[in-house]
Amino acid sequence: MVNVAVQGKQYEATAPYLVGREKVREFARAVLSEAPMHHDVDAARAAGFADVVAPPTFAVVVQDATLQQLLADDEADVDFSRVVHGDQRFSYTRPIVAGDALTATLTVASVKQLGAHSMVTASSNIVDAHGEHVVTAISTLVVRGEE
């Protein structure tokens, strides 16, 4: 079972993640997005952005470093082999754009025990190089209990 004492714990900010143009394009292809602003710099600039715009779910790439902190935390006691991804949500202030240097900070929003299972909701606050909020990525992980 996940240690409920980690509820409210905040982890150190991640190293900056520099959003690359080709990474945005690769991600857009992977999620089957054909929106021109995800692939074409001129289309993105015509829409008012400095470079290609990442699809909304791209934030999971940045959030992953924060979730790795949680999974590596012995105090949390999250057995990754028993994890099922339960839910994912995003709350944006602005889109992610190629060239952004993004830093994320994870807070364990809640830990709930449901019988032998645990549900961990983690909120990753993602900011740009100026410390301005870009997106909050919220994941709920279901940690299956022993059979």
C-alpha positions as CSV (number, residue, x, y, z in Angstrom):
1,M,0.0,0.0,0.0
2,V,1.1,3.5,-0.7
3,N,2.1,5.5,2.4
4,V,-0.7,8.0,3.0
5,A,1.9,10.2,4.9
6,V,3.2,11.5,1.5
7,Q,-0.1,13.3,0.9
8,G,0.8,17.0,0.6
9,K,4.5,16.3,-0.1
10,Q,6.1,18.5,-2.6
11,Y,9.2,17.4,-4.6
12,E,12.1,19.5,-5.8
13,A,11.7,21.3,-9.1
14,T,12.9,19.3,-12.1
15,A,15.8,20.4,-14.3
16,P,14.5,22.5,-17.2
17,Y,13.1,20.6,-20.2
18,L,13.9,22.4,-23.5
19,V,11.0,21.8,-25.8
20,G,12.4,20.9,-29.2
21,R,10.6,21.5,-32.5
22,E,11.2,18.0,-33.8
23,K,10.0,16.5,-30.4
24,V,6.7,18.5,-30.9
25,R,6.4,17.2,-34.4
26,E,7.1,13.6,-33.4
27,F,4.6,13.8,-30.6
28,A,2.0,15.3,-32.9
29,R,2.5,12.4,-35.3
30,A,2.3,9.9,-32.5
31,V,-1.1,11.2,-31.4
32,L,-2.3,11.5,-35.0
33,S,-2.6,15.3,-34.9
34,E,-2.7,16.9,-38.3
35,A,-3.2,20.4,-37.1
36,P,-0.7,22.6,-39.1
37,M,0.5,24.6,-36.1
38,H,1.9,21.3,-34.6
39,H,4.0,20.7,-37.7
40,D,4.6,23.9,-39.6
41,V,6.5,26.9,-38.1
42,D,4.8,29.3,-40.6
43,A,1.3,28.1,-39.6
44,A,2.2,28.5,-35.9
45,R,3.5,32.0,-36.5
46,A,0.4,32.9,-38.5
47,A,-1.6,31.8,-35.4
48,G,0.5,34.1,-33.2
49,F,3.1,31.7,-31.8
50,A,6.9,31.9,-32.0
51,D,7.3,28.3,-33.1
52,V,5.3,25.0,-33.5
53,V,2.8,24.4,-30.8
54,A,2.7,21.2,-28.9
55,P,-0.5,19.1,-28.7
56,P,-2.2,19.5,-25.3
57,T,-1.2,16.1,-24.1
58,F,2.5,16.9,-24.7
59,A,2.7,18.1,-21.1
60,V,3.0,14.4,-20.0
61,V,6.5,14.5,-21.4
62,V,7.5,17.2,-19.0
63,Q,5.4,15.7,-16.2
64,D,7.1,12.4,-16.5
65,A,10.2,13.7,-14.7
66,T,8.1,14.6,-11.7
67,L,6.3,11.2,-11.6
68,Q,9.7,9.5,-11.7
69,Q,10.6,11.4,-8.4
70,L,7.4,10.0,-6.8
71,L,8.1,6.5,-8.0
72,A,11.7,6.6,-6.8
73,D,10.7,7.8,-3.3
74,D,11.1,5.0,-0.9
75,E,8.9,6.9,1.6
76,A,6.0,6.8,-0.8
77,D,6.2,3.0,-1.3
78,V,4.7,3.0,-4.8
79,D,5.3,-0.4,-6.5
80,F,5.5,0.6,-10.2
81,S,4.8,-3.0,-11.3
82,R,1.3,-2.6,-9.8
83,V,0.5,0.8,-11.2
84,V,-2.3,1.5,-13.6
85,H,-2.9,5.0,-15.0
86,G,-6.3,6.0,-13.8
87,D,-6.8,9.6,-15.0
88,Q,-5.0,12.5,-16.7
89,R,-6.1,16.1,-16.8
90,F,-4.5,19.4,-17.9
91,S,-5.2,23.0,-16.9
92,Y,-3.4,25.4,-19.3
93,T,-2.6,29.1,-19.0
94,R,-1.0,29.0,-22.5
95,P,0.1,26.4,-25.0
96,I,3.6,24.8,-24.9
97,V,5.7,26.0,-27.8
98,A,9.0,24.8,-29.2
99,G,11.8,26.7,-27.5
100,D,10.1,26.8,-24.1
101,A,12.3,25.8,-21.2
102,L,9.9,24.2,-18.7
103,T,10.4,23.2,-15.1
104,A,7.9,21.1,-13.1
105,T,7.2,20.7,-9.5
106,L,5.1,17.8,-8.2
107,T,2.8,17.8,-5.2
108,V,1.0,14.7,-4.0
109,A,-2.5,16.0,-3.9
110,S,-4.1,12.9,-2.3
111,V,-3.6,9.3,-1.4
112,K,-6.7,7.2,-0.9
113,Q,-7.0,3.6,0.2
114,L,-9.8,1.6,-1.5
115,G,-9.7,-1.8,0.0
116,A,-6.3,-3.3,-0.9
117,H,-5.7,-0.7,-3.6
118,S,-4.3,2.9,-3.4
119,M,-5.2,5.9,-5.6
120,V,-2.5,8.6,-5.8
121,T,-3.4,11.9,-7.3
122,A,-0.3,14.0,-8.2
123,S,-0.3,17.5,-9.5
124,S,2.6,18.8,-11.5
125,N,2.9,22.6,-11.8
126,I,4.8,23.4,-15.0
127,V,6.3,26.9,-15.5
128,D,8.4,28.5,-18.2
129,A,11.9,30.1,-17.8
130,H,10.4,33.2,-16.3
131,G,8.5,31.3,-13.7
132,E,5.2,31.9,-15.4
133,H,2.6,29.1,-15.2
134,V,2.1,27.2,-18.4
135,V,0.1,24.1,-17.4
136,T,-0.8,22.0,-14.4
137,A,-0.8,18.3,-15.2
138,I,-2.8,16.1,-12.8
139,S,-2.4,12.3,-12.9
140,T,-4.2,9.7,-10.8
141,L,-2.3,6.5,-10.4
142,V,-4.1,3.3,-9.2
143,V,-1.7,1.1,-7.3
144,R,-3.2,-2.4,-7.3
145,G,-3.0,-4.2,-3.9
146,E,-1.8,-7.7,-3.4
147,E,-4.2,-10.4,-4.5
